[in-house]
Amino acid sequence: MSTIGKFITSTLDMEKLLNSILYTAMNVLDASGGIISMVEAATGRLKTRVAYGTGGKMVIGTKRRIGESISAIVAAEKSPLLIRRNSEDTLSDILKKEGISSSICIPLESRGELIGVFNLNRVGNHDFTSEDMEFFTTIGAQASIAIEESLLYQAVEQKVGQLDTFHKVGQAIISTIGLQQVLDLIVQAISQMMPTRFCSLQFIADTKEATITASHGLSQEYCSKEGLVLDKGIVSHMV
């Protein structure tokens, strides 16, 4: 457990961390495959972040509603689950379709809040035991701490990046460069900070029309269109 703890807390990079957790757990528990899914704050859905081996063929980035799969059931109930293919329940049918003999799945929690779900699979006649589940739960607790640290680190990095962006914009505003350059810098900085694919800064004229003055990710043709009338659309609603 000491070795596992040191290994999975050796990095704060989320993707490296999740891969380290998955491969370490698979090796220790002799699993044939596994998946780690994380809860998306915006949608509340589980999103596959890392997957490998048997039963780990789910495409990275796949999203599921809470309750739509074994992982989603564990997420909804916040309770570990041990499933064997030869058991008499509906969940065992899922394993049969995947060619898996047994599966263990645990919730990953931070400060009482669900942050993800971790499952391991085996093939053959060597099923997971209740002792395996107990040990896996202990690994999951360590993994949750490491993931929480990584999330906190990412939040700090984002804040530092935002402060740096605000500083650059502030410096530009008080410098001698022209207004258009300042506006261009603002939309570029905000696009990187959010991040977002499209960003526009619009000025509202006396004619009650909004004109795109600076933008990021939008075509020149779109930006050169006549002013957007304020009695319709998103701009109108916001105003």
C-alpha positions in Angstrom: 0.0 0.0 0.0 2.9 2.3 0.7 4.4 1.7 -2.7 1.0 2.3 -4.4 0.5 5.5 -2.4 3.9 6.9 -3.5 3.4 5.9 -7.1 -0.1 7.3 -7.7 0.8 10.6 -5.9 3.9 11.1 -7.9 2.3 13.5 -10.4 -0.3 16.3 -10.4 -1.0 16.0 -14.1 -4.5 14.6 -14.3 -4.1 12.3 -17.3 -0.8 10.9 -16.1 -2.3 10.4 -12.6 -5.4 8.5 -13.9 -3.3 6.3 -16.1 -0.9 5.6 -13.2 -3.9 4.7 -10.9 -5.4 2.4 -13.5 -2.3 0.5 -14.4 -1.2 0.2 -10.8 -4.5 -1.2 -9.7 -4.7 -3.6 -12.7 -1.2 -4.9 -11.9 -1.8 -5.3 -8.1 -5.2 -7.0 -8.5 -4.3 -9.0 -11.6 -7.1 -7.4 -13.7 -7.6 -7.9 -17.4 -8.9 -4.3 -17.9 -10.4 -1.3 -16.3 -12.0 2.1 -16.7 -11.9 5.3 -14.7 -14.7 7.7 -15.3 -15.0 11.2 -13.9 -18.1 13.2 -13.1 -18.5 16.3 -15.3 -19.5 19.3 -13.1 -21.5 20.9 -15.9 -23.6 17.9 -16.9 -23.5 15.6 -13.9 -22.6 12.8 -16.4 -19.8 10.2 -16.1 -17.1 10.8 -18.7 -14.6 8.0 -19.5 -11.1 9.4 -18.9 -8.9 6.3 -19.1 -9.6 2.8 -20.3 -7.5 -0.2 -21.0 -7.8 -4.0 -21.8 -10.8 -6.3 -21.6 -14.0 -4.4 -20.8 -12.0 -1.1 -21.3 -12.9 -0.7 -24.9 -15.3 2.2 -24.2 -14.2 5.2 -26.2 -12.4 7.9 -24.2 -14.7 10.8 -23.7 -17.9 8.7 -23.7 -20.6 10.2 -21.5 -23.3 8.3 -19.5 -26.1 9.4 -17.4 -26.1 8.3 -13.7 -27.9 4.9 -13.7 -27.2 3.9 -17.4 -24.5 1.3 -16.7 -22.7 -0.6 -14.0 -20.4 2.4 -13.4 -23.4 4.7 -13.4 -25.3 2.5 -10.9 -22.3 2.6 -8.6 -22.2 6.4 -9.0 -25.9 6.8 -8.2 -25.8 4.6 -5.1 -22.2 5.6 -4.1 -21.6 2.0 -3.1 -19.0 -0.6 -4.3 -20.3 -3.4 -6.5 -18.9 -7.0 -7.1 -20.4 -8.8 -10.1 -19.8 -12.3 -11.3 -20.9 -13.7 -14.7 -22.4 -16.8 -13.2 -24.5 -14.9 -10.7 -28.3 -14.9 -11.0 -28.9 -11.1 -11.6 -29.5 -8.8 -14.6 -26.1 -7.2 -14.2 -24.3 -10.5 -14.9 -25.8 -10.3 -18.5 -23.6 -7.2 -19.1 -20.5 -9.2 -18.3 -21.5 -12.1 -20.5 -21.9 -9.7 -23.5 -18.4 -8.3 -22.8 -16.8 -11.7 -22.3 -15.9 -10.8 -18.7 -16.0 -13.3 -15.8 -16.1 -10.8 -13.0 -16.0 -7.1 -12.3 -15.5 -4.8 -9.3 -16.5 -1.2 -9.3 -16.1 1.5 -6.7 -17.1 5.1 -6.3 -14.4 7.8 -6.0 -15.3 10.5 -3.5 -13.8 13.7 -2.3 -15.2 15.4 0.9 -18.3 13.3 0.6 -18.9 14.3 -3.0 -18.8 11.8 -5.9 -15.9 12.7 -8.3 -15.7 9.5 -10.4 -16.1 5.8 -10.7 -13.3 3.1 -11.0 -13.9 -0.4 -12.2 -11.7 -3.4 -12.9 -12.5 -6.6 -14.9 -11.2 -10.1 -15.1 -11.6 -12.9 -17.7 -11.3 -16.7 -17.1 -12.2 -18.7 -14.0 -10.3 -16.5 -11.5 -13.1 -14.3 -10.2 -12.7 -11.3 -7.9 -13.3 -12.0 -4.3 -14.7 -9.9 -1.4 -11.1 -9.5 -0.2 -10.1 -8.1 -3.6 -13.0 -5.7 -3.3 -11.9 -4.6 0.2 -8.3 -4.0 -1.1 -9.6 -2.2 -4.2 -11.7 0.1 -2.0 -8.5 1.0 -0.1 -6.7 1.8 -3.3 -9.7 3.9 -4.4 -9.5 5.9 -1.2 -5.8 6.7 -1.9 -6.7 7.4 -5.6 -9.4 9.9 -4.5 -7.0 11.8 -2.4 -4.5 12.0 -5.3 -7.2 13.1 -7.7 -8.5 15.8 -5.3 -4.9 17.1 -5.0 -4.6 17.2 -8.8 -8.0 19.0 -9.1 -6.9 21.6 -6.5 -3.6 22.1 -8.4 -5.5 22.6 -11.6 -7.8 25.2 -10.0 -4.7 27.1 -8.6 -3.1 27.0 -12.0 -6.3 28.3 -13.6 -6.4 31.2 -11.1 -2.8 32.0 -11.7 -3.4 32.0 -15.4 -6.5 34.3 -15.0 -4.5 36.7 -12.8 -1.7 36.8 -15.4 -4.3 37.4 -18.1 -5.9 40.3 -16.1 -2.4 41.8 -15.6 -1.6 41.7 -19.3 -4.9 43.2 -20.3 -4.5 45.9 -17.6 -1.0 46.7 -18.9 -2.3 46.9 -22.4 -5.1 49.3 -21.4 -2.7 51.7 -19.7 -0.1 51.5 -22.4 0.1 53.6 -25.6 -1.2 51.0 -28.0 -4.4 51.7 -29.9 -7.9 50.9 -28.8 -8.4 48.2 -31.4 -5.2 46.4 -30.2 -6.6 46.5 -26.7 -9.9 45.0 -27.8 -8.2 42.3 -29.8 -6.0 41.4 -26.8 -9.1 41.2 -24.5 -10.9 38.7 -26.7 -7.8 36.6 -27.3 -7.0 36.6 -23.6 -10.6 35.6 -22.6 -10.7 32.9 -25.2 -7.6 31.3 -23.8 -8.6 31.8 -20.2 -12.1 30.3 -20.4 -11.3 28.4 -22.7 -13.7 28.8 -25.6 -13.6 28.4 -29.4 -15.5 31.7 -30.2 -15.5 35.1 -28.6 -16.8 38.4 -29.7 -16.9 41.9 -28.3 -19.8 44.0 -29.6 -20.5 47.7 -29.3 -24.1 48.9 -29.1 -24.8 51.9 -31.4 -27.5 54.6 -31.0 -29.3 52.8 -33.8 -29.9 49.9 -31.4 -27.7 47.7 -33.4 -24.7 45.7 -32.0 -21.5 45.7 -34.1 -18.7 43.1 -33.6 -15.6 45.2 -32.9 -13.2 42.4 -31.9 -13.5 38.6 -32.1 -11.7 35.3 -31.8 -12.6 32.2 -33.9 -15.2 34.0 -36.1 -14.7 34.4 -39.8 -14.2 37.9 -41.3 -17.3 37.4 -43.4 -19.4 36.8 -40.2 -17.9 39.8 -38.4 -18.4 42.1 -41.3 -22.2 41.5 -41.5 -24.5 44.4 -40.8 -25.2 45.2 -37.1 -27.2 42.7 -35.1 -30.7 44.1 -34.3 -31.3 44.1 -30.6 -34.9 43.1 -30.6 -34.1 39.4 -31.3 -31.6 36.8 -30.3 -29.1 36.2 -27.5 -27.7 39.7 -27.5 -31.2 41.2 -27.1 -31.9 38.9 -24.2 -28.7 39.8 -22.5 -29.2 43.6 -23.0 
